[in-house]
């Protein structure tokens, strides 16, 4: 998806590897995207289900497949020309993928990785493009966000290597270079750090391997074999984005509840907590529904390798960590909801007891007043 960089590298004998470098940039733009309305507004098609490495009765399946639209090429200041596409997910995430065809040596790939991982802000370049696209489809956006969270991720896909080594041979010979590419470091990593990076790898055949990092991944596979891995990495990053959003939203909600409880001390303010508690419970139900939809947007049916690959990718980018944070904050918010209801019930009980006492006092007043006369 970018200009072939081999011409800028050196003589043809240095071309020991070939493949592509993919740049994944994602934005959380709204609560929900109405894909039916979106397709009416833009020139988009539905993404087909990813092909697995082997034949199975059922495989990885989207609950609601995203829709895809081609993008104009992105030309970088360094001269690379990136071909791209944009995907729209129903749970409010927009995913942009740019690709650069690559042919060169390992040193050139290491230099490209370090430059793109640390020195180039792809999200800043791509966000205006996405905003312009969505202006045409505003009706398809449910509860659009003013501020977008973003995630970016690099995928280094090596299709061929000189001599056609197996995955195990490639890892033995080029493990240091692969670890350096995944981390985006300019200098070779220590033996311990290389081992840390390379332990997050997975293979299905002897001819393929995927090494997953927190901000980049390395794939050694054919185009067809790498397709599913790329889509699963994209999905894992979109989930990370969603759970980051829910984490921030719940933090704001909890801050608001704590502030409310500080201000509303005493019996009378507690009496008015029922409405606030109802609003809190409504928000919790909505967040629970949204997190469930994002968590179940893709199903693994009869393909355990795809499920293992997804779990590895999700763990490396941090999905379980944010998911746990969201679950903890949902529990805290639920506890606060029950506390607020309890405070309201106490205030209501105090009010009713006060009314009963007043009624008794009035009856006693009239009783003794009548006796006096």
Secondary structure, 3 states (H helix, E strand, C coil): CCCCHHHHCCCHHHCCEEEEEEEEEEEEEEEEECHHHHHHHCCCEECCCCCCCCCCCCCEEECCCCEEEEEEEEECCCCCEEEEEEEECCCCEEEEEEEEEEEECHHHHHHHHHHHHHCCCHHHHHHHHHHHHHHCCHHHEEEEEEEEEEEEEEEEEEEEECCCCCHHHHHHHHHHHHHHHHHCCCCCCCHHHHHHHHCCEECCCCCCEEEECCCEEEEECCHHHHHHHHHHHHHHHHHHHHHHHHHHHHHHHHHHHHHHHHHCCCHHHHHCHHHHHHHHHHHHHHHHHHHHHHHCCEEECCCHHHHHHHHHHHHHHCHHHHHHHHHHHHHHHHHHHHHHHHHHHHHHHHHHHHHHHHHHHHHHHHHHHHHHC
